[in-house]
C-alpha cells in the first residue's frame, strides 16, 4: 500500500486539495471571505485575479513539496535528507513574503535577495548577518520564523535553529563571561551538527557589548582551509526596536509630502537608520565591532503599519483559525488598536501584535 503512494498522482491530488478554500471560509453574503489575492482589501490597487491565483499556486506548490518531503522522510527514512542538507533556495520564501507579510515591500525585496544570494554561493567565506529594525509588531519575528520554516522542516524547532532573547538568556551583566562561553559553545556545537545553521538574536539592542564581541569570530570573513570542502552556511538575524522612531519619522514625512508608501526606498531610510544606530546612547549595539567593522551585511527597516495593514492581519488571524468573518469585524478589530501620531492617527503603535487575541471578542 505504501508503494502505491509513490505514484505521481498523489502530489497532484494534494496540490488540488490545497487550492480549495479552507472549510471554515465557505460562506455566503457578507459573511464570505474576500477574494484571494486582494492585498489591500477595501483600498485602491487591488491585485488582478490572475496575480492572486499565481501567488496561490506558488504557495500551494511550495507547501506541497514540503509536505511530500516530510511524508517521504517518515515512510522511507533511508532516503531522507537531514535538515542540514536543505535545498539552497527555499522554494516557498518568495510566496510567503508576498502573501503573508503586509506593508513591508522593502523587507520582501531585501530578505529574499540576501537569502537567495547567500544560499546559492558554492563556498561562502562569511556568515550572512541581517539586522532587522523597527517598532514592535511590524513583522521582525514573523519574518525570522518564515525564514526558518522555509529552510528547515521543523522550522524554529529544528536542531539547526537557535533563538536567543537578550533579557531571557542573558539577563545579568555580572555573568557575561559565562554567557560568552555558553553562546560560543552553542554556536560551535550547532555548526558541527548542521551544515546549514540559523541563529536568531532577539532584543539585540539589549545584548551586552561582551556578547557582541564574542560573535566577531563567527561573522568575520574566513579563509577556507580546504577549497574543495563543502563550506558550512550560517545566517545570523539580529532583531531590534532600535531605529524604529527614525524609520517612522522618515516614513511620516514622505507620506505627508505626497509620496506613496511603495515609493519609499532604501535611499530614503538607510542613512538616517544607520546614523541612529551608531549614535544611540541607550544601546551598545551601534558601538560594537559588528557595526564598526561592517560585519552586518544588511540593516533592514520595517515600516510602521497602517490601518489597512492591521485589517489584513485580522483577516489572516480569522483564516488561520478557519473562522468566518465580515468586513465589519475586520474594521472592529483594527479600531481596537492605538494609532499615532496623535494628530494624524496613521500608524498602529503595536503594529499587528496581539491581533490573534483580539479576534476572540468575535467568537460566538
KAHUVEN-V915120 format. One record per backbone hydrogen bond with DSSP energy under -0.5 kcal/mol. CO is the residue of the C=O (numbers start at 0). NH is the residue of the N-H. E is the energy in kcal/mol with one decimal. If there is no record, write none. Layout:
((CO;NH;E) (CO;NH;E))
This chain:
((0;4;-0.6) (1;4;-1.0) (2;5;-1.5) (3;6;-1.5) (6;9;-1.6) (6;10;-0.5) (7;11;-1.0) (8;12;-2.5) (9;13;-2.2) (10;14;-2.4) (11;15;-2.3) (12;16;-2.2) (13;17;-2.1) (14;18;-1.5) (15;19;-0.7) (16;19;-0.8) (21;24;-2.3) (22;25;-1.5) (24;32;-0.9) (27;30;-1.6) (28;31;-1.6) (30;324;-0.7) (34;37;-1.4) (36;38;-1.5) (36;46;-0.5) (38;40;-0.6) (39;42;-2.1) (47;51;-1.8) (48;52;-2.3) (49;53;-2.3) (50;54;-2.3) (51;55;-2.2) (52;56;-2.5) (53;57;-2.3) (54;58;-2.6) (55;59;-2.6) (56;60;-2.8) (57;61;-2.5) (58;62;-2.4) (59;63;-2.6) (60;64;-2.3) (61;65;-2.3) (62;66;-2.9) (63;67;-2.7) (64;68;-2.2) (65;69;-2.3) (66;70;-2.6) (67;71;-2.8) (68;72;-2.0) (69;73;-1.4) (70;74;-2.0) (71;75;-3.5) (75;78;-1.4) (76;79;-1.4) (81;84;-2.1) (82;85;-1.6) (87;89;-0.7) (88;90;-0.6) (89;92;-1.1) (91;95;-2.5) (92;96;-2.7) (93;97;-1.8) (94;98;-2.8) (95;99;-2.4) (95;100;-0.7) (96;100;-0.5) (99;101;-0.5) (103;107;-2.2) (104;108;-1.8) (105;109;-2.6) (106;110;-2.6) (107;111;-1.7) (108;112;-2.2) (109;113;-2.8) (110;114;-2.7) (111;115;-2.4) (112;116;-2.3) (113;117;-2.1) (114;118;-2.6) (115;119;-1.6) (117;120;-1.4) (124;221;-4.0) (126;128;-0.5) (127;129;-0.5) (127;235;-3.3) (128;296;-1.7) (128;297;-1.5) (129;131;-0.6) (129;237;-2.8) (130;299;-3.2) (131;239;-2.0) (132;301;-3.1) (134;137;-1.3) (136;351;-2.5) (138;142;-2.5) (139;143;-1.9) (140;144;-2.5) (141;145;-2.2) (142;146;-2.4) (143;147;-2.0) (144;148;-2.4) (145;149;-1.5) (146;150;-1.3) (147;151;-2.1) (151;154;-1.3) (153;156;-2.1) (154;157;-1.8) (157;160;-1.6) (159;197;-2.2) (161;199;-2.8) (163;165;-0.5) (163;201;-2.8) (164;167;-1.0) (164;168;-3.3) (164;169;-0.7) (165;169;-1.7) (170;172;-0.5) (171;174;-1.6) (172;175;-1.6) (174;178;-2.5) (175;179;-2.5) (176;180;-1.7) (177;181;-2.4) (178;182;-3.0) (179;183;-2.5) (180;184;-2.4) (181;185;-2.4) (182;186;-2.3) (183;187;-2.4) (184;188;-2.6) (185;189;-2.0) (186;190;-2.3) (187;191;-1.9) (188;192;-1.7) (189;193;-2.3) (194;232;-2.5) (196;234;-2.0) (197;161;-2.3) (198;200;-0.5) (198;236;-2.8) (199;163;-3.3) (199;201;-0.7) (200;238;-2.5) (201;165;-2.0) (202;205;-2.3) (203;206;-1.5) (204;283;-0.5) (207;210;-1.1) (207;211;-1.8) (208;212;-2.3) (209;213;-1.6) (210;214;-0.8) (211;214;-0.7) (212;215;-1.3) (214;217;-1.0) (214;218;-0.8) (215;218;-1.5) (215;219;-1.6) (221;223;-0.6) (225;228;-2.0) (228;230;-0.8) (232;196;-2.7) (233;127;-2.4) (234;198;-2.9) (235;129;-2.7) (235;237;-0.5) (236;200;-3.2) (236;238;-0.6) (237;131;-3.4) (238;202;-0.5) (238;203;-2.8) (239;133;-1.3) (240;243;-2.2) (242;246;-2.1) (243;247;-2.2) (244;248;-2.2) (245;249;-2.3) (246;250;-2.4) (247;251;-2.7) (248;252;-2.2) (249;253;-2.2) (250;254;-2.5) (251;255;-2.4) (252;256;-1.1) (253;258;-2.5) (254;257;-1.4) (259;262;-1.2) (260;263;-1.4) (264;267;-1.4) (264;268;-0.8) (265;268;-0.5) (265;269;-3.4) (268;272;-2.6) (269;273;-2.6) (270;274;-2.1) (271;275;-2.3) (272;276;-2.2) (273;277;-2.4) (274;278;-2.3) (275;279;-0.8) (284;287;-1.3) (287;290;-0.7) (287;291;-2.5) (288;292;-2.2) (289;294;-2.1) (289;295;-1.1) (290;293;-1.4) (294;296;-0.6) (297;130;-2.9) (297;299;-0.7) (298;300;-0.6) (299;132;-2.6) (300;302;-0.6) (304;347;-3.1) (305;308;-0.6) (305;309;-1.9) (306;310;-2.0) (307;311;-1.4) (308;312;-2.2) (309;313;-2.3) (310;314;-2.5) (311;315;-2.4) (312;316;-2.0) (313;317;-2.3) (314;318;-2.5) (315;319;-2.6) (316;320;-1.0) (317;320;-0.7) (317;322;-2.6) (318;321;-1.7) (325;329;-1.8) (326;330;-2.0) (327;331;-2.3) (328;332;-2.3) (329;333;-2.4) (330;334;-2.3) (331;335;-0.7) (332;335;-1.1) (333;336;-1.2) (337;348;-3.1) (339;345;-0.7) (339;346;-3.6) (340;344;-3.0) (345;306;-0.5) (346;339;-2.9) (347;350;-1.2) (349;352;-2.5) (351;354;-1.6) (353;357;-1.5) (354;358;-1.3) (356;359;-1.1) (357;360;-1.5) (358;361;-1.8) (359;362;-1.2))
